[in-house]
Amino acid sequence: MVGTGPSGAAGGGLAKDELGREGERLAAEHLVARGLVILARNWRRREGELDVVATDGKSLVVCEVKTRSGVGYGLPVEAVTRAKAARIRRLAHQWLAESRARFVEVRFDVVAVLLLPGRAPQVEHYEGAF
């Protein structure tokens, strides 16, 4: 189960959906603090969802956010498989077509959030992750 540790407890008692929402909130705050402008959050289509679509002023930045409450099932960034990356790329093409946005470059990042019980959140930003 993504978002839970081996014991099944998620983020100090957070349910899986709450854990994901908190991770996305922290990721968005991190991106804004780094100077990115968020264009869309939780953009959904039948094929899936883009967690965060942003711009750094010259590139479109599509961010996949992965949140975990422990490392028993691996680091959050390890949850982005080749198949998931391919789906995110397809969704990014749809987002570009629908928004009629013009960007010279599209970058795919992963923001990994680790919410260990009793500790400060750890946010890691992997630029150009796939």
Rosetta blueprint (number, residue, H / E / L):
1 M L
2 V L
3 G L
4 T L
5 G L
6 P L
7 S L
8 G L
9 A L
10 A L
11 G L
12 G L
13 G L
14 L L
15 A L
16 K H
17 D H
18 E H
19 L H
20 G H
21 R H
22 E H
23 G H
24 E H
25 R H
26 L H
27 A H
28 A H
29 E H
30 H H
31 L H
32 V H
33 A H
34 R L
35 G L
36 L L
37 V E
38 I E
39 L E
40 A E
41 R E
42 N E
43 W E
44 R E
45 R E
46 R L
47 E L
48 G E
49 E E
50 L E
51 D E
52 V E
53 V E
54 A E
55 T E
56 D L
57 G L
58 K L
59 S E
60 L E
61 V E
62 V E
63 C E
64 E E
65 V E
66 K E
67 T E
68 R E
69 S L
70 G L
71 V L
72 G L
73 Y L
74 G L
75 L L
76 P H
77 V H
78 E H
79 A H
80 V L
81 T L
82 R H
83 A H
84 K H
85 A H
86 A H
87 R H
88 I H
89 R H
90 R H
91 L H
92 A H
93 H H
94 Q H
95 W H
96 L H
97 A H
98 E H
99 S H
100 R L
101 A L
102 R L
103 F L
104 V L
105 E E
106 V E
107 R E
108 F E
109 D E
110 V E
111 V E
112 A E
113 V E
114 L E
115 L L
116 L L
117 P L
118 G L
119 R L
120 A L
121 P L
122 Q E
123 V E
124 E E
125 H E
126 Y E
127 E L
128 G L
129 A L
130 F L
